[in-house]
Amino acid sequence: MAQNTSVPPAPDRLRGERYALAPTPASSLGVSKKHRIAKADPTGPMTSTQDLQVLRSVAERTLRFRFGTWYWGDAIAIDGLLGADQVIGGSNRDAVVGCLDHWARWAPTAFDDALVPGRAVLQLVADGSLPRAAADRVVAALERLPMLDGTIPALEPHKPQFRFGVCIDALYHLPSMILLAGDYRGDPDAERTAIRVATGILEVLRCPTGWAQWYDFSLGRNNAISWSRGLGWALLGLLDLLALVDHGAAGNLVEATGNILAALASEQAPSGHWPAVLADSQAAEETSTAAFFVAAALHPEAALVGIPSRTKVEAATAALLQAVTADGTYRGVSTDVLPSWDLASYERFPVEPSPWGQGAALRALVALAAAAKRVGGNR
């Protein structure tokens, strides 16, 4: 692919700060006010020094992962570190820029490039922190992906378990990256394409208990397993997309996002955590779901889709904080969960520190800091 040698466009969503702590101004939303749910922040302020220290320790632990190539779940660690940088400063941003620059310059070209934190790369290129070659590489990574049905790209098509289907995790990776890559290329249909991809993924994953973790196009069906962490991936990915698009053009994505958030809220366990599979009394608890839930409930776009009750958010916040160890590890997070038709493989699982666990915790802790800032600013 020839490199993009023209001056990249500068729409607000490409150059705008997408890790901002402030909520999206109502005046900037492409939707009438009657569609926005006006509610107060469902949590009070963080307890200042103590909670900021938790954020700092989780960020420092996350920096111990050295990214050279990309895998499912890495992008949220990078997004979380960039968010943490706005709250606590330190070396988080420099470390992120360094690893992304090294990838762009030295890592061999691979299908795995499509799992890069593309939103972060494209916005860091737009503000001059990364060379344009990094954005060109993101664009090339998307362009080389085979299409599963003419709409949905296949992530990791070189690996047998992913060749013919789509995981719910793709909702975090693909739509926002497709949109910003299109903006970078000057594609007038970028927004429409991103919305179509998100809508298509949601449609094939719909199942009786919610949204499945996996759809196999060769079989024409999904596995009908509503994996709670997968719903967290979907929620944050959709909310991030809604922050970038004209809501009037989003079709049913606003309603679908609200339905996923409500479905998660209804299945919260007394511990404040969630079973790994919704509505499954045999499933062990998956701690990362609480982090995804908090990050989603406090997301700037949550007011658009319906903020859960304060009680549920507070319970999830307490569970989140209790799952952070003294060295900043977010514990109790399942290891890599591969597509399967075996329900038991989702119900019981080993746990270990991971980029996706750390990243989800960071996004939640940053969202809590943002909520505290908004509450403090309104006093």
DRENLUM-489874 format. One line per 5 residues: number of its first residue (from 1); their letters; for each residue x, y, z of C-alpha. Coordinates in steps of 0.02 Angstrom, whole numbers, plus 50000, padded with zeros to 5 digits. Layout:
<gumars>
NUM = A = X/Y/Z  ...
</gumars>
This chain:
<gumars>
1 = MAQNT = 50000/50000/50000  50065/50174/49957  50089/50287/50105  49971/50431/50132  50071/50583/50078
6 = SVPPA = 49931/50711/50085  49900/50821/50235  49784/50721/50351  49615/50797/50388  49581/50871/50558
11 = PDRLR = 49399/50837/50605  49359/50865/50788  49351/50681/50827  49527/50649/50758  49613/50797/50838
16 = GERYA = 49495/50813/50985  49544/50744/51154  49455/50578/51175  49527/50540/51345  49457/50701/51417
21 = LAPTP = 49394/50702/51595  49250/50821/51560  49083/50752/51502  49033/50781/51322  48946/50951/51311
26 = ASSLG = 48762/50935/51269  48781/51065/51133  48902/50952/51039  48784/50805/51032  48691/50768/50872
31 = VSKKH = 48532/50721/50965  48389/50818/51042  48393/50849/51229  48238/50742/51258  48340/50589/51215
36 = RIAKA = 48469/50625/51349  48437/50560/51524  48482/50697/51646  48547/50618/51806  48675/50666/51935
41 = DPTGP = 48839/50573/51941  48799/50406/52024  48953/50409/52135  49028/50534/52252  49207/50595/52239
46 = MTSTQ = 49353/50477/52257  49437/50481/52426  49575/50590/52356  49751/50534/52399  49709/50353/52438
51 = DLQVL = 49611/50319/52277  49734/50415/52169  49870/50304/52242  49770/50152/52187  49763/50224/52011
56 = RSVAE = 49950/50258/52015  49992/50081/52072  49880/50001/51939  49962/50110/51805  50137/50064/51865
61 = RTLRF = 50092/49879/51864  50021/49896/51687  50183/49973/51625  50269/49809/51665  50187/49735/51511
66 = RFGTW = 50304/49773/51366  50206/49779/51205  50299/49744/51043  50159/49663/50945  49973/49659/50980
71 = YWGDA = 49842/49539/51045  49661/49542/51102  49646/49651/51256  49806/49752/51236  49719/49907/51170
76 = IAIDG = 49624/49943/51331  49788/49941/51429  49855/50079/51316  49691/50176/51325  49693/50160/51514
81 = LLGAD = 49871/50221/51529  49832/50375/51423  49682/50411/51532  49785/50389/51690  49914/50511/51623
86 = QVIGG = 49784/50649/51624  49745/50616/51807  49913/50576/51886  50043/50624/51756  50207/50532/51772
91 = SNRDA = 50285/50431/51631  50128/50344/51568  50109/50444/51408  50293/50438/51365  50294/50249/51389
96 = VVGCL = 50141/50229/51276  50213/50339/51139  50378/50246/51151  50303/50072/51129  50187/50128/50988
101 = DHWAR = 50330/50214/50898  50438/50058/50914  50297/49950/50843  50271/50068/50697  50456/50072/50654
106 = WAPTA = 50519/49897/50692  50385/49763/50716  50360/49652/50563  50197/49674/50468  50064/49551/50527
111 = FDDAL = 49877/49523/50538  49900/49557/50724  49927/49741/50680  49736/49759/50674  49732/49731/50863
116 = VPGRA = 49841/49885/50891  49760/50021/50998  49712/50109/50838  49610/50248/50914  49759/50297/51021
121 = VLQLV = 49881/50287/50876  49776/50394/50760  49746/50529/50890  49930/50531/50942  49977/50553/50759
126 = ADGSL = 49851/50694/50744  49930/50788/50890  50105/50760/50824  50162/50635/50957  50186/50494/50831
131 = PRAAA = 50247/50495/50652  50120/50480/50512  50194/50311/50469  50106/50243/50624  49936/50299/50557
136 = DRVVA = 49978/50229/50386  50014/50063/50467  49845/50062/50556  49758/50099/50391  49854/49959/50304
141 = ALERL = 49813/49837/50444  49626/49867/50422  49634/49860/50233  49717/49689/50230  49585/49604/50338
146 = PMLDG = 49470/49485/50245  49284/49520/50260  49172/49390/50340  49008/49444/50260  49049/49598/50159
151 = TIPAL = 49035/49708/50315  49126/49633/50464  49316/49611/50455  49396/49453/50522  49519/49489/50663
156 = EPHKP = 49665/49368/50671  49612/49270/50516  49780/49179/50517  49733/49085/50676  49617/48935/50657
161 = QFRFG = 49504/48978/50804  49465/49151/50732  49464/49122/50544  49278/49114/50511  49195/49213/50649
166 = VCIDA = 49183/49368/50756  49205/49390/50944  49108/49517/51045  49276/49592/51095  49289/49660/50917
171 = LYHLP = 49164/49795/50965  49301/49875/51069  49436/49857/50937  49355/49891/50770  49219/50025/50755
176 = SMILL = 49311/50176/50828  49472/50127/50739  49382/50109/50573  49302/50280/50597  49463/50372/50641
181 = AGDYR = 49563/50281/50507  49432/50338/50382  49446/50516/50445  49634/50507/50424  49612/50449/50244
186 = GDPDA = 49479/50580/50210  49343/50449/50183  49171/50534/50187  49087/50366/50225  49195/50326/50377
191 = ERTAI = 49058/50360/50504  48930/50258/50409  49051/50113/50391  49096/50111/50576  48912/50113/50627
196 = RVATG = 48872/49975/50502  49011/49864/50571  48954/49890/50751  48773/49857/50706  48818/49702/50606
201 = ILEVL = 48918/49626/50749  48776/49657/50872  48649/49578/50757  48741/49413/50732  48784/49399/50918
206 = RCPTG = 48605/49422/50982  48547/49270/51080  48409/49225/51205  48513/49273/51358  48583/49434/51283
211 = WAQWY = 48733/49440/51166  48845/49292/51131  49033/49291/51139  49057/49213/50967  48973/49199/50798
216 = DFSLG = 49036/49075/50667  48993/49127/50490  49035/48954/50423  48901/48879/50536  48781/49025/50527
221 = RNNAI = 48751/49034/50715  48823/49101/50877  48869/49004/51034  48727/49083/51137  48842/49112/51286
226 = SWSRG = 48825/49285/51362  49000/49306/51432  48996/49451/51554  49169/49518/51514  49122/49514/51331
231 = LGWAL = 48973/49625/51369  49094/49743/51454  49200/49749/51296  49045/49786/51194  48985/49922/51311
236 = LGLLD = 49146/50022/51315  49174/50001/51129  48999/50062/51088  49008/50208/51210  49176/50259/51136
241 = LLALV = 49098/50253/50963  48947/50355/51018  49068/50488/51081  49133/50506/50904  48978/50499/50794
246 = DHGAA = 48823/50599/50758  48693/50514/50866  48561/50549/50737  48655/50435/50617  48687/50297/50745
251 = GNLVE = 48528/50201/50710  48486/50080/50849  48659/50085/50929  48602/50201/51068  48460/50085/51116
256 = ATGNI = 48568/49929/51100  48703/50004/51211  48574/50048/51342  48504/49872/51334  48674/49794/51362
261 = LAALA = 48709/49908/51511  48538/49867/51585  48564/49680/51557  48729/49686/51651  48655/49790/51793
266 = SEQAP = 48515/49664/51818  48637/49519/51845  48754/49596/51974  48795/49477/52117  48783/49528/52301
271 = SGHWP = 48974/49541/52303  48966/49683/52176  49047/49571/52045  48966/49471/51905  48956/49288/51857
276 = AVLAD = 49066/49251/51706  48908/49200/51613  48748/49299/51635  48602/49209/51717  48713/49058/51757
281 = SQAAE = 48717/49007/51939  48859/48884/51903  48979/49016/51838  49123/49083/51942  49138/49270/51966
286 = ETSTA = 49238/49370/51839  49313/49524/51923  49351/49620/51763  49166/49642/51729  49149/49759/51879
291 = AFFVA = 49286/49869/51807  49202/49873/51636  49035/49913/51719  49104/50060/51819  49195/50130/51668
296 = AALHP = 49036/50116/51564  48919/50185/51697  49030/50339/51718  49070/50360/51533  49027/50533/51462
301 = EAALV = 48901/50451/51345  48814/50350/51482  48685/50488/51509  48628/50457/51330  48592/50272/51356
306 = GIPSR = 48535/50269/51538  48646/50274/51693  48624/50126/51814  48571/50156/51993  48693/50233/52115
311 = TKVEA = 48682/50076/52223  48741/49962/52084  48883/50078/52033  48941/50096/52213  48937/49906/52238
316 = ATAAL = 49038/49880/52080  49161/50016/52133  49188/49934/52303  49215/49766/52218  49337/49845/52096
321 = LQAVT = 49442/49927/52232  49446/49767/52336  49514/49671/52186  49670/49781/52173  49820/49709/52264
326 = ADGTY = 49956/49808/52352  50067/49804/52197  49929/49867/52082  49879/49700/52007  49694/49683/51967
331 = RGVST = 49663/49506/52027  49529/49378/51986  49529/49411/51799  49511/49261/51685  49651/49215/51566
336 = DVLPS = 49623/49221/51379  49447/49156/51341  49443/49080/51168  49284/49052/51065  49201/48889/51117
341 = WDLAS = 49036/48796/51109  49069/48721/51281  48980/48820/51417  49091/48745/51552  49245/48829/51478
346 = YERFP = 49165/48997/51518  49099/48948/51689  49266/48893/51764  49433/48968/51717  49610/49004/51778
351 = VEPSP = 49650/49184/51826  49809/49285/51805  49867/49466/51783  49832/49528/51607  49833/49685/51500
356 = WGQGA = 49643/49674/51484  49617/49662/51671  49737/49805/51706  49665/49910/51565  49485/49887/51620
361 = ALRAL = 49533/49935/51798  49625/50089/51735  49477/50147/51632  49363/50126/51783  49481/50217/51901
366 = VALAA = 49502/50359/51777  49313/50370/51759  49297/50381/51948  49423/50523/51949  49324/50611/51813
371 = AAKRV = 49163/50591/51914  49250/50663/52067  49313/50811/51966  49139/50847/51899  49061/50836/52071
376 = GGNR = 49196/50947/52145  49178/51073/52005  48991/51087/52036  49010/51135/52218
</gumars>
